[in-house]
Amino acid sequence: MLITSGVQIYGGVQIYDIPGYNGILLANLVANYSSAPSVGSTWTDSSGNGHNINIVNQSASNVAYPSTYGGGVTILNKNNAYFDTGIVAGTLSNNFTISMAAQFNISTTYWATWWGDDYYSGNQGYFGYQSSSSGITFGSVNGPTTVVFSTIGANIANVNIWDFTISGTQANIYLNGVSAGNLTITAPSSVGTANLYFGSRHQNTGGGYTDTSPGTYYSMRVYNIALTYGQIQTNYQTLKSTYGLP
């Protein structure tokens, strides 16, 4: 047997970097939304873990299904449709990765949430949202940090691959496989019981939804570890040609 990635430990081998189908890392993968639906309100989780997305408020006036870049789902207007993964925040604890290929409608008002498992009033959970024409706020509800990109106004209207990692109090954001910020945050004492949403956060009370983000979501993945830079690069190199990225 040929082992290409690992370290020998006391008579065995610990494999720490496992490539999956077509190079996508499968180890610690909680959910994989790689093939968007062309109709309906269900986006199937191809990881085998059963975390199928419910496209909430799916209707012809709220959602479209473009075929570009292999297919995606578009939230047409602010504060109507969003994606409920059914993944409870506690499943991810304080160590996880959110990966997504998406392009956003920057003409909308801000407080446009890309993903969140937050319970703001209870100081629980995490989120990432577009806070201005040139900034993303990302972190825990105890201490989110704004990361400013000088070209974000032009960039997010195009398809990009974003990766957000949390490891305790360390948060990292990557844009198209390149580090775009390393943050120290205040990790919440509890990550709560809210589900992970894409395209929305929860209301401050922890229930319902608010601040949805119009745009097209092409693929998303959720890991229960903070991926390393090398692992982020592995996934990016596998996916970049799908989205016409360098």
Phi and psi in degrees as a GROMACS rama.xvg file:
@    title "Ramachandran Plot"
@    xaxis  label "Phi"
@    yaxis  label "Psi"
@TYPE xy
-96.1891  120.548  LEU-2
-105.894  118.384  ILE-3
-98.0602  -11.5576  THR-4
-154.503  112.929  SER-5
169.347  -175.292  GLY-6
-140.108  135.953  VAL-7
-76.8277  132.424  GLN-8
-139.333  111.648  ILE-9
44.341  59.5024  TYR-10
85.2103  3.25274  GLY-11
-141.132  -175.547  GLY-12
-130.355  127.071  VAL-13
-95.404  116.576  GLN-14
-87.9527  124.856  ILE-15
-116.32  -4.7858  TYR-16
-145.194  92.71  ASP-17
-105.54  112.108  ILE-18
-74.0479  145.855  PRO-19
-108.653  -158.187  GLY-20
-56.7994  126.937  TYR-21
56.8306  24.8032  ASN-22
93.673  -12.2172  GLY-23
-68.7016  131.564  ILE-24
-70.5884  129.587  LEU-25
-102.985  -23.2924  LEU-26
-62.0111  134.136  ALA-27
64.8818  20.1769  ASN-28
-82.9283  118.417  LEU-29
-86.3817  -39.6726  VAL-30
-152.853  145.209  ALA-31
-136.73  109.32  ASN-32
-104.941  82.1623  TYR-33
-101.087  -22.1985  SER-34
-125.484  104.712  SER-35
-70.517  147.756  ALA-36
-71.4838  160.72  PRO-37
-106.627  -8.43672  SER-38
-151.502  166.517  VAL-39
82.9722  -174.463  GLY-40
-114.747  12.2885  SER-41
-119.362  128.61  THR-42
-111.663  112.582  TRP-43
-75.0156  134.947  THR-44
-81.2412  113.048  ASP-45
-85.7621  2.91624  SER-46
-74.6387  -17.0671  SER-47
89.6898  0.574113  GLY-48
-89.1146  -4.89616  ASN-49
80.2503  15.0704  GLY-50
-89.6341  63.2183  HIS-51
-68.5174  138.527  ASN-52
-76.3652  135.986  ILE-53
-97.9021  116.884  ASN-54
-81.7834  99.1448  ILE-55
-75.9263  136.424  VAL-56
65.8944  32.3889  ASN-57
-68.3576  124.456  GLN-58
-160.838  167.735  SER-59
-63.5249  -25.6892  ALA-60
-85.9937  -14.3667  SER-61
-107.53  -26.9576  ASN-62
-138.464  141.468  VAL-63
-128.131  162.795  ALA-64
-127.513  79.2035  TYR-65
-68.8901  154.299  PRO-66
-98.2443  -4.01553  SER-67
-62.11  150.582  THR-68
51.8615  36.9976  TYR-69
84.1033  3.28071  GLY-70
106.581  146.584  GLY-71
-160.487  -177.009  GLY-72
-127.526  127.826  VAL-73
-105.249  126.278  THR-74
-83.9509  117.756  ILE-75
-80.1893  -36.3642  LEU-76
-137.076  155.131  ASN-77
-68.6949  140.481  LYS-78
62.2605  42.6966  ASN-79
-126.834  -75.9406  ASN-80
-95.5219  158.37  ALA-81
-161.117  176.533  TYR-82
-115.675  118.77  PHE-83
-103.98  113.96  ASP-84
-80.0399  -19.9193  THR-85
77.0277  1.02349  GLY-86
-81.9818  117.814  ILE-87
-74.9943  138.681  VAL-88
-53.0423  -37.9124  ALA-89
-62.0309  -23.0905  GLY-90
-62.2644  -31.8219  THR-91
-94.046  -18.7779  LEU-92
54.1267  -140.036  SER-93
-106.365  21.5958  ASN-94
-139.723  110.893  ASN-95
-165.169  171.096  PHE-96
-135.169  132.936  THR-97
-110.994  121.629  ILE-98
-120.394  139.704  SER-99
-154.232  142.446  MET-100
-109.233  119.357  ALA-101
-158.579  160.489  ALA-102
-134.155  135.81  GLN-103
-112.022  153.701  PHE-104
-86.6492  101.165  ASN-105
-81.9784  0.152149  ILE-106
-81.4668  -9.88018  SER-107
-77.1698  168.055  THR-108
-68.0281  161.38  THR-109
-84.9028  -163.565  TYR-110
56.4244  48.297  TRP-111
-103.174  111.217  ALA-112
-88.4711  129.023  THR-113
-86.275  -36.6547  TRP-114
-163.862  156.861  TRP-115
-174.318  141.445  GLY-116
-124.338  37.2498  ASP-117
-84.2666  153.782  ASP-118
-135.097  87.7554  TYR-119
-61.1495  -48.2942  TYR-120
-66.6795  -22.9133  SER-121
-95.9901  6.54465  GLY-122
53.1265  45.6747  ASN-123
-128.309  142.571  GLN-124
88.9271  -171.663  GLY-125
-140.212  160.878  TYR-126
-159.728  165.526  PHE-127
-137.237  128.708  GLY-128
-147.929  158.139  TYR-129
-80.3163  111.784  GLN-130
-94.9963  -15.9191  SER-131
-164.686  -175.479  SER-132
-71.1953  -12.2472  SER-133
-134.056  19.5858  SER-134
-147.106  148.759  GLY-135
-118.997  131.717  ILE-136
-100.448  130.332  THR-137
-146.279  131.142  PHE-138
152.063  -157.544  GLY-139
-87.882  161.625  SER-140
-69.9492  -15.0168  VAL-141
-75.3373  -28.0938  ASN-142
-164.537  64.5601  GLY-143
-67.7549  148.971  PRO-144
-121.599  134.866  THR-145
-86.1822  126.369  THR-146
-108.107  122.696  VAL-147
-101.195  129.072  VAL-148
-111.923  126.337  PHE-149
-66.6926  -20.9915  SER-150
-116.963  15.5701  THR-151
-61.3457  -33.2574  ILE-152
-57.9445  -34.1132  GLY-153
-86.5726  -34.7326  ALA-154
-74.3151  -42.2787  ASN-155
-74.8957  -12.0222  ILE-156
-76.4318  -13.188  ALA-157
-100.182  163.083  ASN-158
-71.0562  134.112  VAL-159
-139.177  158.768  ASN-160
-106.233  121.728  ILE-161
-114.651  139.821  TRP-162
-131.144  129.184  ASP-163
-118.799  124.103  PHE-164
-120.959  141.97  THR-165
-125.025  129.995  ILE-166
-138.471  92.8918  SER-167
66.2628  -115.393  GLY-168
-97.7388  3.8058  THR-169
-101.704  124.539  GLN-170
-122.291  138.777  ALA-171
-132.12  143.834  ASN-172
-126.972  137.545  ILE-173
-126.145  137.784  TYR-174
-118.408  115.313  LEU-175
51.5539  47.9422  ASN-176
80.3372  -0.315018  GLY-177
-115.21  136.552  VAL-178
-61.0712  131.356  SER-179
-121.161  5.8127  ALA-180
165.764  139.419  GLY-181
-123.368  119.892  ASN-182
-121.565  147.016  LEU-183
-105.871  124.187  THR-184
-121.589  172.725  ILE-185
-96.6265  108.305  THR-186
-70.0866  134.195  ALA-187
-67.7834  150.735  PRO-188
-69.7639  -22.7265  SER-189
-141.428  142.049  SER-190
-94.8357  0.531588  VAL-191
76.4764  -170.635  GLY-192
-119.969  10.3769  THR-193
-71.2  148.638  ALA-194
-77.0906  153.954  ASN-195
-76.9354  125.178  LEU-196
-108.143  148.832  TYR-197
-109.57  139.854  PHE-198
77.9077  10.9916  GLY-199
-165.406  157.582  SER-200
-113.402  176.877  ARG-201
-86.7909  158.953  HIS-202
-61.9363  159.504  GLN-203
-57.6505  -25.352  ASN-204
-78.2223  -6.48053  THR-205
95.781  -9.87451  GLY-206
-111.536  170.273  GLY-207
64.8988  -158.122  GLY-208
-148.301  160.832  TYR-209
-165.126  166.748  THR-210
55.8555  48.3086  ASP-211
-69.5106  160.233  THR-212
-118.27  105.348  SER-213
-61.7502  144.498  PRO-214
151.678  -179.199  GLY-215
-108.749  128.567  THR-216
-107.911  117.077  TYR-217
-97.2303  -39.3605  TYR-218
-160.539  149.384  SER-219
-142.15  148.217  MET-220
-138.335  149.174  ARG-221
-130.049  126.947  VAL-222
-117.029  149.908  TYR-223
-97.5153  28.2377  ASN-224
-139.467  162.589  ILE-225
-85.9856  110.543  ALA-226
-63.0007  147.986  LEU-227
-79.1817  168.574  THR-228
-58.4669  -41.0005  TYR-229
-62.3987  -39.3179  GLY-230
-70.0487  -38.4944  GLN-231
-59.145  -43.3365  ILE-232
-64.4188  -40.2936  GLN-233
-57.8516  -47.9714  THR-234
-65.5964  -41.8829  ASN-235
-63.4093  -44.8848  TYR-236
-62.368  -30.4416  GLN-237
-72.9124  -37.1282  THR-238
-96.1858  -19.4383  LEU-239
-58.8762  -37.3274  LYS-240
-68.1857  -28.8672  SER-241
-60.6422  -35.1374  THR-242
-107.814  12.8234  TYR-243
65.7119  30.5461  GLY-244
-97.8883  153.137  LEU-245
